[in-house]
Amino acid sequence: MGASLVAFMPSGTGAVARTTQAKLLDSVNAADFIPVAQLAAILGGTSTYDATSAIQAAITAAYTVVLPEGTININSASLVLHSGSRMIGKGRGKTIVQGNFAYGTAGMFYANSGSASVANNITGIYLADMTLYGMVDTLGYSPFTCLLSLNGCTNPVIERVDFTGMRGDGCYVGSGIGGTDERHNVNVTFRDCVFDGLISTNRNGISCIDADGITIDNCVFKNIGNPTLSASVGAIDFEPNNGFSIYRNVKIVNCKFLNIATVNTAAITFFNGLQSGRNIRGWVVDNCSFNLCYRAISTSTSSKTPQSETDCLRVTNCAFLNSTVEDVNGGGLSDVVFDNNTHEVYPIGSTSYRGGIIIGQTISSSCSNGICWVISNSKFTGLRPQFGCIAVRGVRGLMIVSNEFSDTTGACINIITSASSGLNRYLEGIEVKHNQASCQSDTYASGNSPTTGLFVDTSGIGNEFINATCIESDNVVFDQITLHRATDLAQFRDCVQAAAPTQGSWAKGNGITLATPAAGSFRSVCSVAGTFGTLSGVVADCTNGSNTLLNLVDSVPSLREGQYITVNAFATVYRICRINGTTVFLNAAFGGSTGAATAIAWPAPTFVTV
């Protein structure tokens, strides 16, 4: 009597009778599909047998496939997974699946829903306890050959899997394998995995094109990179390809990144250039360590205003050690918090590493300003940053609070020269409070230069600085470190300076503390609001009684939200509340004569000593 005719009754109340054949196909051992004569060689790691058809037959036959111990060759096609597919090996390093086939982005293991609708997604894929070996050390680099490809999958879980020697990507969390395919992955999990590029001639450990929820927990990424590539290569790369792409609700926790060090690589890259609404946002990096990375976190960002959709990046409890260029290149990301992290170069004084955080990015001769950043409760030790431990190219909203800087070479906080200075660059809403800088090491006796100052300005600051919104207070320096250099032009509200301000925009009542006060007066305070400098060729149409200026012509551009201007030779000073294209919104209705293409000027603020 065949198994298809024999009933099987599971134990337990409510269990439903099935045939024995149906029960047996819940789980199969792939060894049952491989010729017996080949099993010994597979177990011994010497097999040349192409097991592609045998393993695919096992996947087709049952939901759960147990892979035998040994080396299994997949040399002729991708293994196609379906909903409920569970591939379980005998342990990483024990079950090794390898192949010399150019799978492309379909991967050694491949899942594709064939649909743009998540309702049609492949569900419940599970891979565990095996090594996927790409053979890059013998076959060489192949950028679009990956080991696992997920396209339109819901709740896939990958745990205790080693992705070793990938020729391209370890895992491609994709949107199909065609350039315009639309697929959406949901709640992807990688847990306790190792991604080892072996020889740093790869693309990425994980390339994420589309994922609405992705958790990468307790994974190790090492020896991944490619010295021939210019960018977008490293451990984890978020790189959406189309406007319909999604990557949000990202959690990278308890992970280690080691030797992601070839030129232009990064441990994690975030790209928001295709952000539309809330399709790309919500990224958490927590309790991770970055050691010997070219960059730990890198970004490629579009220009934003405070009204733009936020990115919402949180980097907390992380350790950055010995980054080649900088720890973080934050570009123009918005709503960003770095809290309770350590940034270190060891040994102190080493000339091989730099470290630090850069905010703002130059894009096509314009500036992508960081928007709403917080850097707090962090330690910067022994760094030799190119620009500063915290370097600002452009920002609209930045709190630097309760950080410790020690034994750094150069500046702790630097407002740096930007190739885009004057082209949409802002230095606005910067608050620097409760930080301290010290020089505790004797390393500098060897000829290195210790910290030059808590604040350094190498920007040749212009009128992009909205001083009225920038505050410095309650910072402490030790060991002959200065708060400011005498040559710096950047002046914060309430900071200590030698003389009254001569740069930027100041509101009535704002001022500085004089370093050498005169008898009975110790502050220089703005009595009439204004913006220093001279405008040339900046015009707009003005209408009596309207708080908007139309048809703005500002070719540099020179105007900034927060600056003070006069219009059409009318004496009243107005503050710019917002600039939207060629429309300027003022803080009050214009009271002068209506006119077309009328001149706009900066009125200089007036300071008095009190």
C-alpha angles and dihedrals in degrees: 000000000000124000088242089068099044115093121229118201115193117214119250136073112290096016114150124226117246135173118272089240091057091049093049091053093059085084134011135183111234088217087073089065096048121083110261090233090063099050097081092053091047090052091047093049093240101101121130091181114127103229096181096111094041095051092044089052089053091050090050092048100052146012094235120048119186111206117212126238113269140055115314119194119215100185109149112042146355118278106241117218126203136195110304095016110156118186112189125178133190093258138303111292088021101065106042120182113192139159146183095209120115094236094173117202088328085078133201086287114033136189124175125166093200090220139093090215117090087211086074096046124134105251139205103014112170129186121178147159104017145096121242108203120196097186095224089152091064105023099037135219120334109169099205099040111102137173101226127020122191118186120168098356129151122206099352113171123201115183138165091006123140115213101199131181097354113190091208121349127357090214128006110205091193150168097233129299096269120083094243099033115128118213129149125208119206129202100350116186131197113181131177093350130146123216110194119174090189097203104025093246100119141094111238140333089223124008110194115196097159133007130143094202123003126179122193107185131180094345129148124221119188144157093012122143145081125234092204096061124086101211147330095065131116143074102324123009124185104199117157113196104198141031091255092057119118133199116161141127090048119175121186105176138165092001131145125216117193131176098354083150115131116116116288094008126131133192090226128013123191119194120187101170093116096047112141118168109323101330094111117039146087111075125171125190110180136169094355129143126217117195126175097355126154085222124352098204123014133176141197107201143179122230114270142183127211087264093058124103111277127242096209104207120178120189112179140163093005131144121219115192130179103345113183099223108000139332095233134017098190100177115182099332117149132219096019129167126188109182136168096357131142123224113190145167114198132227093034110247095026111155094204098075138042118179130176139115127280120200121196130024138226112235122179094331091313132095127247102205123210110243124214105346130175124194110180147156093008135134126226111192132177095346124160098194121185091228110004142311083263110021121187122204093164135339142167105201121006130168117193103184137167098350128148122221118189135170094354123154113232125352129359094202118016133182096207138204111269126199085218097051106143092021105098092309116150132192099186140141095014115162120183114184142156096004126139135202128197142164109221104157129086090214092103092070085080091071104274117131115243126216110316096198147330088245125032127173116201094157102094081233119234136181094296084088111096096197093178089071098043122090133183121184145144097017119148130208129189139187098037093304111147128225092220137004116239091239096055117111098193108105123183126200110272095009122135113255137162097238145006116293121272101179139061136006123317133187125216110275095024118118151139136252113250115237091216106029122199121233109293095001129078105156137064107214131187110243097174119034119235151128123254120233143049126279122210127193096355110139140158141171114264131193126198110249095017125111092206131082114206136205095021116197110199110145099181089036105237104164122092134185105261096034123121121236144171121220132212092350090297109148099223115104116226130192119226108237098179142353117208111179106297095348121094120197116208129203091241140019115280110252102191135084121307113248146155124240091001122174122263119205140183112239112212114240119241121231129197130185117240 
